[in-house]
Each structure stands twice: as C-alpha cells, then as structure tokens.
Amino acid sequence: MNKVFAIVSGLTVAATLAFAGEPTEKKAFSDLDKNKDGVITQSEASVDRELVAHFNDADADRNGFLTPSEFDSIVNELEEAE
C-alpha cells in the first residue's frame, strides 16, 4: 500500500511540474505563440512557470493576452530582477 501511495504521489508531482513548465528555460515569444496569431494567451503561457506567475502584471491593457511589446517588457523586468 505504501508503494502505491508513493507512486501516485510521485506521478502527481511530476504531472504538476510538467504542466507548470520548466522553471529555468527561457522561451522566445515565437516559441510561446503556438498558433502564430501574434499574441500569447494564458493557455500558451502555461508552459513557462515564471510567465504564468507574472502574466497578469505583464498584460498591461488587461485584454487577456500578451503582445510582443508586453512580453518584452516583462522579460526585461524579470531579467533585471535577477
């Protein structure tokens, strides 16, 4: 029973980390804009944990997606904070 619990717990953690994206891998706007419509949605941003955490701050006009300018601004702010 303990082995089953450990396996299920491990899979849950792995799935959570996979959904949240890689914490150290920086992605370019074009990599995140999967459908190539010129904006990044929250769904598209979900592969980058840091971007998800700052998405609402980055979305300056509060329209629910990031333009290249908004994306560049938040990337620059985060790099300066490091």
SERO-4910 file (N, C-alpha, C, O; in steps of 0.05 Angstrom, whole numbers):
BEGIN
 pado doro    nc1    nc2    nc3   cac1   cac2   cac3    cc1    cc2    cc3    oc1    oc2    oc3
  Met    A     17    -24      0      0      0      0     17     25      0     11     45    -14
  Asn    A     39     25     15     57     48     16     70     53    -11     74     76    -19
  Lys    A     76     31    -25     88     34    -52     69     47    -71     77     64    -87
  Val    A     44     39    -70     24     51    -88     21     81    -82     20     97   -100
  Phe    A     20     88    -56     17    116    -48     41    132    -58     38    154    -68
  Ala    A     65    121    -55     89    134    -63     89    138    -94     97    159   -103
  Ile    A     81    118   -109     80    121   -138     60    142   -146     65    159   -163
  Val    A     36    141   -135     15    160   -141     24    188   -134     20    207   -150
  Ser    A     37    192   -111     47    218   -103     68    228   -122     68    251   -130
  Gly    A     86    210   -130    107    218   -149     96    226   -176    105    245   -188
  Leu    A     76    211   -185     64    218   -211     49    245   -209     49    260   -229
  Thr    A     36    250   -187     22    275   -183     42    299   -184     36    319   -197
  Val    A     64    296   -170     84    317   -170     95    321   -198     99    344   -207
  Ala    A    101    299   -212    112    301   -239     93    314   -258    101    331   -275
  Ala    A     68    308   -256     47    320   -273     45    350   -268     42    366   -286
  Thr    A     45    357   -242     44    385   -235     67    401   -246     63    423   -257
  Leu    A     91    390   -244    114    404   -254    114    406   -284    122    426   -296
  Ala    A    105    385   -297    103    385   -326     83    406   -336     88    420   -356
  Phe    A     61    408   -323     41    428   -330     51    456   -326     45    474   -342
  Ala    A     66    461   -305     75    487   -298     98    496   -315    104    520   -316
  Gly    A    111    478   -330    132    486   -347    159    485   -334    161    481   -310
  Glu    A    180    489   -350    207    488   -340    213    515   -326    210    536   -339
  Pro    A    223    514   -302    228    539   -288    253    555   -298    254    579   -294
  Thr    A    272    541   -310    296    555   -317    299    560   -347    316    576   -355
  Glu    A    282    547   -363    284    550   -392    270    575   -401    245    578   -398
  Lys    A    284    594   -413    272    619   -423    262    613   -451    275    601   -467
  Lys    A    238    622   -456    225    617   -482    223    644   -497    218    665   -485
  Ala    A    225    643   -523    221    666   -540    192    669   -546    176    650   -544
  Phe    A    184    694   -552    156    699   -559    146    680   -580    124    669   -578
  Ser    A    161    676   -601    152    659   -623    149    630   -615    133    616   -626
  Asp    A    165    621   -595    162    594   -585    135    591   -569    123    570   -570
  Leu    A    128    612   -555    104    610   -538     78    615   -554     57    604   -547
  Asp    A     80    630   -575     56    636   -592     52    613   -611     58    614   -634
  Lys    A     40    592   -600     37    567   -615     21    569   -640     27    557   -660
  Asn    A     -1    584   -639    -18    586   -663    -10    610   -681    -23    615   -701
  Lys    A     11    623   -674     23    644   -691      3    666   -698      3    676   -720
  Asp    A    -13    674   -678    -32    696   -682    -22    723   -673    -36    743   -673
  Gly    A      3    723   -664     15    749   -655     11    756   -627     20    778   -618
  Val    A     -1    739   -611     -5    744   -582     -1    717   -567     -3    696   -578
  Ile    A      4    720   -541      7    696   -524    -17    696   -505    -21    715   -490
  Thr    A    -32    675   -506    -55    671   -487    -45    659   -461    -22    650   -460
  Gln    A    -62    659   -441    -54    646   -416    -49    617   -420    -32    605   -408
  Ser    A    -65    604   -438    -61    576   -444    -33    571   -456    -19    553   -449
  Glu    A    -26    588   -475      1    586   -488     23    591   -468     44    579   -470
  Ala    A     18    609   -450     39    616   -430     43    594   -409     62    594   -394
  Ser    A     24    576   -407     24    555   -386     49    538   -386     54    524   -367
  Val    A     64    538   -408     89    521   -409    112    535   -396    134    523   -394
  Asp    A    109    560   -387    130    575   -374    121    584   -347    105    603   -344
  Arg    A    131    571   -326    123    576   -299    126    605   -291    108    617   -278
  Glu    A    148    617   -298    153    645   -290    134    664   -304    124    683   -292
  Leu    A    128    659   -329    109    676   -344     81    673   -333     67    693   -331
  Val    A     73    649   -325     47    645   -313     45    662   -288     24    675   -283
  Ala    A     66    662   -272     66    676   -246     63    706   -250     53    720   -233
  His    A     72    717   -273     72    746   -278     54    754   -300     55    777   -309
  Phe    A     37    736   -310     21    741   -334      3    766   -330      2    783   -347
  Asn    A    -11    767   -307    -30    789   -303    -15    816   -301    -25    836   -310
  Asp    A      8    816   -289     24    840   -288     34    848   -316     35    872   -322
  Ala    A     41    829   -332     51    834   -359     29    844   -377     35    859   -396
  Asp    A      5    835   -373    -18    842   -390    -27    871   -383    -47    875   -370
  Ala    A    -12    890   -393    -16    918   -386    -44    929   -392    -55    945   -377
  Asp    A    -55    921   -414    -82    931   -422   -104    912   -413   -128    917   -420
  Arg    A    -98    891   -398   -117    873   -386   -137    861   -407   -160    858   -401
  Asn    A   -126    854   -430   -144    842   -450   -142    811   -452   -155    799   -468
  Gly    A   -126    800   -434   -125    770   -432   -103    757   -448   -101    733   -449
  Phe    A    -87    773   -462    -64    762   -477    -41    782   -477    -45    805   -472
  Leu    A    -17    771   -484      7    788   -484     15    793   -513     17    775   -530
  Thr    A     19    818   -519     30    827   -544     61    824   -543     72    820   -521
  Pro    A     74    825   -566    103    824   -565    115    845   -546    135    840   -532
  Ser    A    104    869   -547    114    891   -530    110    885   -500    129    889   -484
  Glu    A     87    874   -493     82    867   -465    101    845   -456    111    845   -434
  Phe    A    104    825   -474    122    803   -468    151    813   -464    164    805   -444
  Asp    A    161    830   -482    188    840   -480    191    856   -454    212    854   -441
  Ser    A    171    871   -446    173    887   -422    176    870   -397    193    875   -380
  Ile    A    159    848   -395    161    831   -371    187    815   -372    199    811   -350
  Val    A    196    807   -395    221    792   -396    244    810   -386    261    801   -371
  Asn    A    244    835   -395    265    853   -387    264    859   -357    285    860   -344
  Glu    A    240    863   -346    237    867   -317    247    843   -301    261    847   -281
  Leu    A    240    819   -310    249    795   -296    279    791   -297    291    782   -278
  Glu    A    291    798   -321    320    795   -323    334    815   -306    355    809   -294
  Glu    A    324    840   -303    336    860   -286    334    852   -256    351    859   -240
  Ala    A    313    838   -249    308    830   -222    327    807   -213    331    803   -189
  Glu    A    338    793   -232    356    770   -225    382    779   -214    399    762   -208
***
